[in-house]
Amino acid sequence: AIGWIMNVQAKGEIVATDLAIPETAKKLRGLVLGYFVSRAVQVAAELDLAGHLSQSSKDGAELAALCAAHAPTLTRVMRMLVSVGVFAESNGRFSNNELSELLRGDVPQSVRAWARMFGADFQWSSVQALPHSVKTGEPGFQRVFGEELFSYLSHHPDDARLFDEAMVSGSELMNGAIVSAY
């Protein structure tokens, strides 16, 4: 049989099995569904899950209590992130790994602000206008918000602050590589 089987075992572990699916189809399917992963990373950054796990591992209920989230749903999101290599899980407890450490705001080369910005409504909504942009050449942001990005940011201080934090974060990430190239 060709298909994707999701089997939730008694311990709550999710086991995914591919059956005779060509590699190209798997790769393209992964790209099509990639926005789920991207969105989950953005939610993890927004809720500061890596920060909450910086000192010790926690189960889903403990983690949910720290960030005012729905424990069963957060646990499912965390398991999905574990399945793609962001965060680790052992004996029902979640912890940081090399990737999730970068979602902490207090570490060098943090991408937390970057992830938060691209998950913010002002960015996420404009991406939804990509079909319009492709057909017309008009910026998606302008289509959705009726103005250019910097004009929008001038009267949305919270979004402007997040944008600035992301730009600083992105610059810090790139500065080392740029300097060592010269």
C-alpha positions in Angstrom: 0.0 0.0 0.0 1.1 3.5 -0.7 0.4 6.0 2.1 1.3 7.6 5.3 0.3 5.9 8.5 0.2 7.7 11.8 0.0 5.3 14.7 -0.4 6.7 18.2 0.9 4.0 20.5 -0.3 3.4 24.1 2.6 5.5 25.5 1.5 8.4 23.4 4.4 8.2 21.1 3.8 9.0 17.4 5.2 6.6 14.9 5.2 7.6 11.3 5.8 5.1 8.6 6.2 5.7 4.9 5.2 2.8 2.6 6.7 2.8 -0.9 6.4 6.5 -1.4 9.0 7.8 -3.9 11.7 10.0 -2.5 10.7 12.9 -4.8 7.1 12.8 -3.5 8.3 12.7 0.1 10.5 15.7 -0.5 7.8 17.7 -2.2 5.2 16.7 0.4 7.6 17.9 3.1 7.9 21.3 1.3 4.2 21.6 1.0 3.6 20.9 4.6 6.7 22.9 5.8 4.6 25.8 6.9 3.3 23.7 9.8 6.8 23.3 11.0 7.6 27.0 10.4 4.5 28.0 12.3 5.2 25.7 15.2 8.8 27.1 15.5 7.3 30.6 15.5 4.8 29.6 18.2 7.7 28.0 20.2 9.6 31.3 19.9 6.6 33.4 20.8 5.9 31.3 23.9 9.6 31.3 24.8 9.5 27.5 25.2 13.3 27.2 24.9 13.7 29.8 27.6 11.4 27.8 29.8 13.4 24.7 29.2 16.8 26.4 29.7 17.3 25.1 33.3 15.6 21.7 33.2 13.4 19.4 31.2 9.6 19.6 31.7 6.6 17.6 30.7 3.9 19.1 28.6 1.7 20.1 31.5 4.6 21.9 33.3 5.6 23.7 30.2 2.0 24.7 29.4 1.5 26.1 32.9 4.6 28.3 32.4 3.3 29.9 29.2 -0.5 29.8 29.7 -1.1 27.2 27.0 -3.4 24.2 26.6 -1.3 21.3 27.8 -2.5 18.5 25.4 -2.2 20.8 22.3 1.2 22.1 23.4 2.4 18.6 24.0 1.4 17.6 20.4 3.2 20.6 19.0 6.3 19.8 21.0 6.3 16.2 19.7 6.0 17.5 16.2 8.9 19.8 16.8 10.9 16.9 18.3 10.1 14.8 15.2 11.9 17.4 13.0 14.9 17.9 15.3 13.8 21.0 17.2 13.7 20.1 21.0 14.3 16.7 22.5 12.0 14.3 24.4 12.9 11.6 26.9 10.5 9.8 29.1 7.7 12.3 28.4 9.9 15.3 29.3 11.0 17.9 26.8 14.4 19.6 26.8 16.4 21.9 24.6 18.8 20.6 21.9 21.3 22.4 19.7 18.5 23.8 17.4 16.1 24.8 20.1 18.8 26.6 22.1 18.9 29.1 19.3 15.2 30.0 20.1 16.4 31.4 23.5 16.7 35.1 23.5 19.7 35.2 25.7 22.2 33.1 23.6 24.7 34.2 21.0 23.3 33.8 17.4 19.7 33.6 18.7 17.0 33.5 16.1 14.1 33.9 18.5 13.3 37.5 17.4 13.6 36.4 13.7 11.2 33.6 14.3 8.8 35.8 16.2 8.8 38.4 13.5 8.0 36.0 10.7 5.2 34.6 12.8 3.7 38.0 13.5 0.4 38.8 11.8 2.0 41.7 9.8 4.4 39.2 8.2 2.3 36.1 8.1 -0.7 37.9 6.5 1.4 39.5 3.8 2.8 36.1 2.7 -0.8 34.9 2.2 -1.0 37.5 -0.6 1.8 35.9 -2.6 -0.6 34.6 -5.3 -1.7 38.2 -5.9 1.9 39.4 -6.0 2.9 36.8 -8.5 0.0 37.7 -10.8 0.2 41.5 -10.5 3.8 42.3 -9.3 2.3 44.3 -6.4 3.8 43.7 -2.9 1.7 41.4 -0.8 2.1 43.6 2.2 0.6 46.6 0.5 -2.3 44.4 -0.8 -3.1 43.2 2.7 -2.5 46.4 4.7 -3.0 49.1 2.2 0.4 50.7 2.7 4.1 50.0 2.6 5.9 48.1 5.4 7.8 51.1 6.8 4.7 53.3 6.8 2.8 50.6 8.6 5.6 50.2 11.2 5.6 54.0 11.9 2.2 53.7 13.5 2.4 50.1 14.9 5.0 50.4 17.6 4.8 46.8 18.9 5.4 45.4 15.4 8.1 48.0 14.8 9.9 46.9 17.9 9.6 43.3 16.9 10.9 44.1 13.4 13.9 46.0 14.9 14.7 43.2 17.2 14.6 40.7 14.3 16.9 42.9 12.2 19.4 43.2 15.0 19.2 39.5 15.5 19.7 38.8 11.8 22.6 41.2 11.7 24.3 39.6 14.7 24.0 36.2 13.0 25.5 37.4 9.8 28.2 39.8 11.1 30.7 37.1 11.9 30.4 35.5 8.5 30.7 38.8 6.7 33.8 39.8 8.8 35.5 36.5 8.3 34.9 36.7 4.5 37.3 39.7 4.4 
